[in-house]
Protein backbone atom coordinates (compact mmCIF):
# COMPACT_ATOMS: atom_id res chain seq x y z
CA UNK A 1 0.00 0.00 0.00
CA UNK A 2 1.28 3.44 -0.95
CA UNK A 3 2.28 5.60 1.99
CA UNK A 4 1.10 9.20 1.80
CA UNK A 5 2.51 12.21 3.59
CA UNK A 6 0.52 13.31 6.62
CA UNK A 7 -1.54 16.47 6.35
CA UNK A 8 -0.05 19.11 8.64
CA UNK A 9 -0.85 22.20 6.56
CA UNK A 10 -2.72 23.85 9.41
CA UNK A 11 -0.81 22.38 12.35
CA UNK A 12 1.00 25.65 13.19
CA UNK A 13 -0.66 28.97 14.05
CA UNK A 14 -0.87 30.92 10.78
CA UNK A 15 -2.17 34.27 11.99
CA UNK A 16 -4.12 35.42 8.92
CA UNK A 17 -5.19 32.15 7.32
CA UNK A 18 -4.90 32.21 3.51
CA UNK A 19 -7.75 30.96 1.34
CA UNK A 20 -7.47 27.30 0.45
CA UNK A 21 -6.09 26.47 -3.00
CA UNK A 22 -5.17 23.15 -4.62
CA UNK A 23 -1.52 24.03 -5.14
CA UNK A 24 1.67 21.98 -4.88
CA UNK A 25 1.65 22.18 -1.09
CA UNK A 26 -1.60 20.20 -1.12
CA UNK A 27 -0.71 17.56 -3.72
CA UNK A 28 1.43 15.21 -1.63
CA UNK A 29 -0.80 15.35 1.44
CA UNK A 30 -4.14 15.36 -0.39
CA UNK A 31 -4.90 11.62 -0.02
CA UNK A 32 -4.31 11.85 3.73
CA UNK A 33 -6.27 15.10 3.97
CA UNK A 34 -9.39 13.87 2.25
CA UNK A 35 -9.44 10.46 3.94
CA UNK A 36 -9.17 12.11 7.38
CA UNK A 37 -11.54 14.99 6.56
CA UNK A 38 -14.45 13.41 4.68
CA UNK A 39 -16.36 10.65 6.51
CA UNK A 40 -17.34 7.89 4.12
CA UNK A 41 -14.94 9.03 1.41
CA UNK A 42 -13.57 5.59 0.58
CA UNK A 43 -17.09 4.14 0.47
CA UNK A 44 -18.06 6.76 -2.10
CA UNK A 45 -14.97 6.03 -4.21
CA UNK A 46 -15.54 2.27 -4.08
CA UNK A 47 -19.16 2.62 -5.13
CA UNK A 48 -18.23 5.05 -7.89
CA UNK A 49 -16.45 2.06 -9.39
CA UNK A 50 -19.53 -0.10 -8.84
CA UNK A 51 -21.79 2.47 -10.51
CA UNK A 52 -19.35 2.72 -13.41
CA UNK A 53 -19.63 -1.03 -13.91
CA UNK A 54 -23.39 -0.65 -14.17
CA UNK A 55 -23.65 2.49 -16.28
CA UNK A 56 -20.59 2.85 -18.54
CA UNK A 57 -21.65 2.02 -22.09
CA UNK A 58 -19.52 0.50 -24.84
CA UNK A 59 -17.52 3.08 -26.85
CA UNK A 60 -18.66 5.96 -24.63
CA UNK A 61 -16.98 8.74 -22.64
CA UNK A 62 -16.55 9.18 -18.90
CA UNK A 63 -15.79 12.58 -17.34
CA UNK A 64 -14.15 12.93 -13.92
CA UNK A 65 -14.63 16.65 -13.33
CA UNK A 66 -12.37 18.08 -10.66
CA UNK A 67 -10.45 14.82 -10.65
CA UNK A 68 -7.61 15.94 -8.30
CA UNK A 69 -5.37 12.85 -7.93
CA UNK A 70 -7.77 10.60 -9.80
CA UNK A 71 -9.31 8.45 -7.07
CA UNK A 72 -12.59 8.22 -9.00
CA UNK A 73 -10.79 7.72 -12.30
CA UNK A 74 -8.79 4.81 -10.90
CA UNK A 75 -11.87 3.21 -9.33
CA UNK A 76 -13.72 3.49 -12.64
CA UNK A 77 -10.84 2.08 -14.72
CA UNK A 78 -10.75 -1.04 -12.56
CA UNK A 79 -14.35 -1.87 -13.46
CA UNK A 80 -14.71 -1.05 -17.17
CA UNK A 81 -11.92 -2.97 -18.89
CA UNK A 82 -12.77 -4.06 -22.43
CA UNK A 83 -15.51 -1.50 -23.15
CA UNK A 84 -13.43 0.75 -25.41
CA UNK A 85 -14.48 3.69 -23.24
CA UNK A 86 -12.44 6.84 -22.76
CA UNK A 87 -11.99 8.77 -19.52
CA UNK A 88 -11.43 12.52 -19.48
CA UNK A 89 -9.94 13.53 -16.12
CA UNK A 90 -10.29 17.30 -15.78
CA UNK A 91 -8.85 19.65 -13.19
CA UNK A 92 -7.71 23.28 -13.13
CA UNK A 93 -4.72 22.39 -10.91
CA UNK A 94 -1.72 21.49 -13.05
CA UNK A 95 0.07 20.29 -9.92
CA UNK A 96 -2.68 17.72 -9.31
CA UNK A 97 -2.63 16.51 -12.92
CA UNK A 98 1.17 16.23 -12.98
CA UNK A 99 1.00 13.93 -9.98
CA UNK A 100 -1.92 11.98 -11.44
CA UNK A 101 0.07 11.38 -14.62
CA UNK A 102 2.77 9.63 -12.60
CA UNK A 103 0.15 7.58 -10.73
CA UNK A 104 -1.45 6.40 -13.97
CA UNK A 105 1.92 5.23 -15.26
CA UNK A 106 2.15 2.78 -12.36
CA UNK A 107 -1.37 1.42 -12.95
CA UNK A 108 -1.70 0.48 -16.64
CA UNK A 109 -5.14 -0.01 -18.14
CA UNK A 110 -6.66 -0.65 -21.55
CA UNK A 111 -9.00 2.30 -20.94
CA UNK A 112 -7.69 5.43 -22.62
CA UNK A 113 -7.39 8.19 -20.02
CA UNK A 114 -6.79 11.78 -21.05
CA UNK A 115 -5.78 14.47 -18.56
CA UNK A 116 -7.14 17.94 -19.27
CA UNK A 117 -6.09 21.14 -17.49
CA UNK A 118 -9.10 23.42 -17.62
CA UNK A 119 -11.98 24.95 -15.72
CA UNK A 120 -14.66 22.24 -15.59
CA UNK A 121 -17.27 24.83 -16.57
CA UNK A 122 -15.53 25.23 -19.92
CA UNK A 123 -15.49 21.53 -20.85
CA UNK A 124 -17.74 20.23 -23.62
CA UNK A 125 -19.43 16.98 -22.60
CA UNK A 126 -20.14 14.53 -25.46
CA UNK A 127 -21.14 10.87 -25.79
CA UNK A 128 -21.03 10.48 -22.01
CA UNK A 129 -22.42 7.50 -20.12
CA UNK A 130 -20.97 8.59 -16.76
CA UNK A 131 -19.97 11.96 -15.29
CA UNK A 132 -18.49 12.29 -11.81
CA UNK A 133 -18.41 15.43 -9.65
CA UNK A 134 -16.89 14.12 -6.44
CA UNK A 135 -16.54 17.06 -4.00
CA UNK A 136 -16.15 19.46 -6.92
CA UNK A 137 -19.42 21.32 -7.46
CA UNK A 138 -19.07 22.87 -3.99
CA UNK A 139 -16.09 24.88 -5.29
CA UNK A 140 -17.91 26.14 -8.41
CA UNK A 141 -19.38 29.66 -8.10
CA UNK A 142 -23.08 29.43 -7.23
CA UNK A 143 -24.07 31.41 -10.32
CA UNK A 144 -22.45 28.83 -12.63
CA UNK A 145 -23.72 25.61 -11.11
CA UNK A 146 -27.00 25.31 -13.03
CA UNK A 147 -25.21 26.03 -16.31
CA UNK A 148 -22.67 23.28 -15.56
CA UNK A 149 -25.32 20.70 -14.66
CA UNK A 150 -27.29 21.58 -17.78
CA UNK A 151 -24.16 21.12 -19.90
CA UNK A 152 -23.58 17.72 -18.34
CA UNK A 153 -27.19 16.68 -18.92
CA UNK A 154 -27.04 17.63 -22.59
CA UNK A 155 -23.81 15.67 -23.08
CA UNK A 156 -25.03 12.50 -21.40
CA UNK A 157 -26.38 9.62 -23.46
CA UNK A 158 -29.86 8.28 -22.65
CA UNK A 159 -29.72 6.40 -19.32
CA UNK A 160 -26.39 8.08 -18.57
CA UNK A 161 -25.46 8.65 -14.95
CA UNK A 162 -24.21 11.67 -13.01
CA UNK A 163 -22.65 11.21 -9.55
CA UNK A 164 -22.41 14.28 -7.32
CA UNK A 165 -20.70 14.04 -3.93
CA UNK A 166 -20.78 17.14 -1.74
CA UNK A 167 -20.62 18.69 1.66
CA UNK A 168 -24.22 19.61 2.47
CA UNK A 169 -26.01 22.32 4.41
CA UNK A 170 -29.03 21.41 6.52
CA UNK A 171 -32.07 23.17 7.97
CA UNK A 172 -32.94 24.02 10.64
CA UNK A 173 -29.64 25.55 11.69
CA UNK A 174 -29.66 23.48 14.89
CA UNK A 175 -29.41 20.31 12.78
CA UNK A 176 -26.65 21.81 10.65
CA UNK A 177 -24.75 22.71 13.83
CA UNK A 178 -25.13 19.18 15.19
CA UNK A 179 -23.85 17.56 11.99
CA UNK A 180 -20.98 20.04 11.83
CA UNK A 181 -20.00 19.20 15.41
CA UNK A 182 -20.15 15.48 14.60
CA UNK A 183 -17.92 16.11 11.59
CA UNK A 184 -15.42 18.01 13.73
CA UNK A 185 -15.38 15.16 16.22
CA UNK A 186 -14.70 12.77 13.35
CA UNK A 187 -11.69 14.90 12.43
CA UNK A 188 -10.45 14.90 16.03
CA UNK A 189 -10.74 11.12 16.01
CA UNK A 190 -8.53 11.13 12.90
CA UNK A 191 -5.83 13.05 14.76
CA UNK A 192 -6.58 16.65 13.81
CA UNK A 193 -6.20 19.24 16.57
CA UNK A 194 -8.74 21.95 17.33
CA UNK A 195 -6.25 24.47 15.87
CA UNK A 196 -6.09 22.53 12.59
CA UNK A 197 -9.88 22.22 12.43
CA UNK A 198 -10.36 25.93 13.10
CA UNK A 199 -7.75 27.13 10.61
CA UNK A 200 -8.98 24.77 7.88
CA UNK A 201 -12.51 26.08 8.45
CA UNK A 202 -11.24 29.64 7.99
CA UNK A 203 -9.31 28.65 4.86
CA UNK A 204 -12.33 27.19 3.08
CA UNK A 205 -14.81 29.86 4.19
CA UNK A 206 -16.46 31.31 1.06
CA UNK A 207 -14.26 28.99 -1.05
CA UNK A 208 -16.30 25.85 -0.43
CA UNK A 209 -19.99 26.81 -0.54
CA UNK A 210 -22.31 23.94 0.44
CA UNK A 211 -25.96 23.76 -0.54
CA UNK A 212 -28.90 21.77 0.78
CA UNK A 213 -29.84 18.34 -0.53
CA UNK A 214 -33.18 19.71 -1.76
CA UNK A 215 -31.38 22.43 -3.74
CA UNK A 216 -29.23 19.84 -5.49
CA UNK A 217 -32.19 17.61 -6.32
CA UNK A 218 -34.33 20.49 -7.60
CA UNK A 219 -31.49 21.71 -9.83
CA UNK A 220 -31.01 18.24 -11.30
CA UNK A 221 -34.72 17.91 -12.04
CA UNK A 222 -34.89 21.43 -13.49
CA UNK A 223 -32.07 20.48 -15.87
CA UNK A 224 -34.04 17.47 -17.11
CA UNK A 225 -32.85 14.44 -15.14
CA UNK A 226 -35.66 11.89 -14.88
CA UNK A 227 -34.48 10.76 -11.44
CA UNK A 228 -32.22 12.23 -8.76
CA UNK A 229 -31.70 10.82 -5.31
CA UNK A 230 -29.14 10.55 -2.51
CA UNK A 231 -27.56 7.11 -2.18
CA UNK A 232 -25.09 7.82 0.64
CA UNK A 233 -24.77 10.19 3.58
CA UNK A 234 -22.49 10.42 6.60
CA UNK A 235 -22.99 13.49 8.80
CA UNK A 236 -22.98 16.54 6.53
CA UNK A 237 -21.43 14.77 3.54
CA UNK A 238 -23.43 12.93 0.92
CA UNK A 239 -23.54 11.59 -2.60
CA UNK A 240 -26.36 11.74 -5.16
CA UNK A 241 -27.05 9.83 -8.32
CA UNK A 242 -28.99 11.30 -11.24
CA UNK A 243 -30.12 9.39 -14.33
CA UNK A 244 -30.93 10.92 -17.71
N, C-alpha and C positions, 0 to 999 in steps of 0.2 A: 504494500500500500504506500502511495506517495505521501511523504511527509510535507506538510505545509507550514510556512512561517506563522507564528502566533501573532494575532492582531493586538498591537499595543499602540495604535495611532493616537489614542486619547488617554493614555495611561499617565501622562504628565500634565500638570496644570498649564494651560495654553494662554491664559489671559483672555484676549479677544479670540474667540474660536472662529476659524475661517469656515466658509461654506464648503460643504462636502463636494468633492469632484472625484471622478474615476480616473485618477492620474497614476503615474508609475509607482507612487508610494502605496497605492491601494492594491496593485496587481498581485504581488507576491503573497499578501496576507488575505486576499479576498475570499478564498475558499474557507479559511478559518473564520473570517468575519461573518460570512453569511450563514454558515452552519451554526455558529454560536449566537446569532442574532435573530434568526427567523425560525420559530418553532414549526416543525413539520416540513422543513425545507426538503430533506432527502426523500420524504414520502411523495412530495409533489414531483420531484425530478423522476423518481422511479415510475410513477404513474403517467408522467408525460411520455415515457417510453412505451408503456402499455397502451395509451391512447393512440400513439403513432402506429402501433401494430394494427390497431383496429381501423384507423381512418386513412392512412397514407395509401393513395391510389397508384397504380402502375403508371410510370412515365410522367409523374406529376412533380410539383415543386413544394418544398417545405420552407417556411421562413421562420427563423429564430431571431426575433426583433429585440434588440438590446441584449445580445447574446453573452456579453461579458466574456468569461473564460470557457463558455461553451458547454456547460453542464447539461442543458437541455439538448443541444446538438448531439452530444456524445450518447445520451440516453436514447435518442431517436435512432441514431445510426446503428445501434446494437440490435434494433428490432425490425429494420426494414431492408435487410440485405436482399439483393436479387430483384428489387422492384424497379430498377432503372430510374429511381427518383433522384432529385437534386436538392440539396440543402443550401439555402442562402443564409449565412450567419452575419447579421448586421449589427454594428455598434459604432458610435461616434468617438469611441476611445481607441486611438491607434495603439496605445500601450496594451490594452486588453487583447486586441486582435493579434498583435505581435506574439504575445505569450500563447494565445490559442493556436497560432500556426505551429509553434513548437510542440504543443500537446498533440495536435492532430498527426504530426509526423510519427509519434510513438504509438499511435493507435490506428493502423491502416484499416481501410474499409473500401468496399466496392461502390459505396455511395458517394458520388461527386459532391464535394463540399466547397463552396466558394465563400470567401471572407470579403465583406464589403464595409469599407469605412464611410459612413454617411449618417445623417440624421434619419431616423426611422420614418419620420413624417414625409420624407422626400423619396421614399422607395416605391417603385411601381410593383404591385402584386399581380402576378399572372399565373394561371394554371395551377393554383394552389389547392392542395387537399388538406394541409395542416399549417396553421400559423400559431406561433407561440409568443406570448407577451408575459414572460415570467418576471414579475417585479420590475416592470419597465414603464407601463402606462402611468404609474404614480409619479414619474419624473417628467412626463410630457406636460407642457403648459395646458391648463384647463381648457383654454379657448380652442386648442387644436385636437382635443381628444375625440370628439364626434367625427371630425373630418378623417382622422386616422382610422377609426373603426369602420367608417363607411368605405374607405379605400380598401381595407382588408376584405370586407364583405363582397365588394364588387369583383375582387380578384380571386375569391374562393370558387372552386368548382361546386356543383350541386352536391349536397351531403358533406361538404368540407367542414372542418372543425377548427374553431378558434379556442385556445386556452389562454385565460387571463388569470395570473396570480398577483395578488396585491395586498398591501396593508390596507385595512378598512377602518372607516369611522362609523361609530354607532350612536344611536339615539335611544333613550335620553342620555344626556351627558354623564349621568351617574354610572350607566352601563359602560360607556366609553372609558371612563376613569378606572373602573374595575378591571376591564380587559387590559388597559395600559399598565396598571399596577401588576397584573399577573405576568404580562410580557416582561416587565422590568425584573420581576423575581426570577423568571426563566433565565434572563441574562446573568443575574447574580449567580444562579446555580451553574452557569457555564464558566464562571470565573471572572466576569467583569466586575469592576469596582463601581461604587456609586459615582465617583468622579468620571469614569469612562462613560457610564450611562448618561450622565448629565451633559457632558461635553458632546457626545455623539448626537444627543437630542438637539442641542443648539446648532450643530453643524448641518443637520438635515432640515431644520425649520425653514419653511417656505421653499425648500428644494424638493422634498418629497411631500406631495400634497394628496393625502388619502381622501377617498370618497366613500359613500355608503354603498352597501350591497344593492339596495334598491336603485340607486343612481346608475350603477353599472348595468343592471339588468334592463332598466328602462332604455338606456342608450343602445344596448344591443338590439332590443326589439324595434326601436325607432329606426335603426339602420337596416332592418329587414330580416334579422335572424329568426328562424321559425321556432327555435327553442333556446333558452338561456337559463342556466341554473348553477348554483354552487354545488361542487362535489366534495370539497374539503374545506375545513376550517379548524384552526387552532388559535385560541385567544382572538387577537385582532388581525390575524392573517388568514387569507382564504384564497381559494382557486375556483374559477368558474369555467364552465364549458358551454360553448355556443355552437349550434349546428345550423348551417345554411339550408 
